[in-house]
Amino acid sequence: MNRIEGQIKGIKNMMIKQTYCDNILHQMLRLHYISRVLLESHINTCVTMLKEEDPDIVKEFLTTISKITK
């Protein structure tokens, strides 16, 4: 969460300073990386563990992935 907060503050400051848009977009890509790390953690913990108890969790997870990637 600290990492996300730092990135958001950095992007906000860049926007205030009217930094070149391409540079801001590159910073936003780092947020994408952070969300990917969170997603991997979710797969390795929650989804994997819950699959044994609730087989439908995989379908729910795939629906979430579909929404995220639109």
C-alpha positions in Angstrom: 0.0 0.0 0.0 2.9 2.4 0.7 4.2 1.7 -2.7 0.9 2.5 -4.3 0.5 5.6 -2.3 4.0 6.7 -3.3 3.3 6.2 -7.0 0.0 8.1 -6.8 1.7 11.0 -5.0 4.5 11.0 -7.6 2.0 11.0 -10.5 0.0 13.8 -8.8 3.1 15.9 -8.4 4.0 15.3 -12.0 0.6 16.5 -13.1 0.8 19.6 -10.9 4.2 20.4 -12.5 2.7 19.7 -15.9 5.3 17.1 -16.7 5.3 15.7 -20.2 2.4 13.2 -20.6 4.6 10.4 -21.8 6.6 10.5 -18.6 3.4 10.4 -16.5 2.1 7.4 -18.5 5.4 5.5 -17.8 4.8 6.1 -14.1 1.3 4.8 -14.4 2.7 1.6 -15.9 4.3 1.0 -12.5 0.9 0.9 -10.9 0.0 -1.7 -13.4 3.0 -3.7 -12.2 1.8 -3.4 -8.6 -1.7 -4.6 -9.5 -0.1 -7.6 -11.3 1.9 -8.5 -8.1 -1.3 -8.2 -6.1 -3.1 -10.4 -8.5 -0.4 -13.1 -8.4 -0.6 -13.0 -4.6 -4.4 -13.5 -4.8 -4.0 -16.5 -7.1 -1.3 -18.1 -4.9 -3.2 -17.6 -1.7 -7.0 -17.1 -1.9 -7.9 -18.7 -5.2 -5.7 -21.8 -4.7 -6.8 -22.4 -1.2 -10.5 -21.8 -1.9 -10.6 -24.0 -4.9 -10.7 -27.1 -2.7 -13.6 -25.7 -0.7 -15.5 -24.0 -3.6 -14.8 -25.2 -7.1 -16.8 -22.2 -8.5 -14.2 -19.8 -7.1 -12.1 -20.3 -10.3 -15.1 -19.2 -12.4 -15.5 -16.2 -10.2 -11.8 -15.4 -10.4 -11.9 -15.7 -14.2 -14.8 -13.3 -14.4 -12.8 -10.8 -12.3 -9.8 -11.2 -14.6 -12.1 -10.5 -17.6 -13.3 -7.3 -16.0 -9.8 -6.1 -15.1 -8.5 -6.6 -18.6 -11.2 -4.8 -20.4 
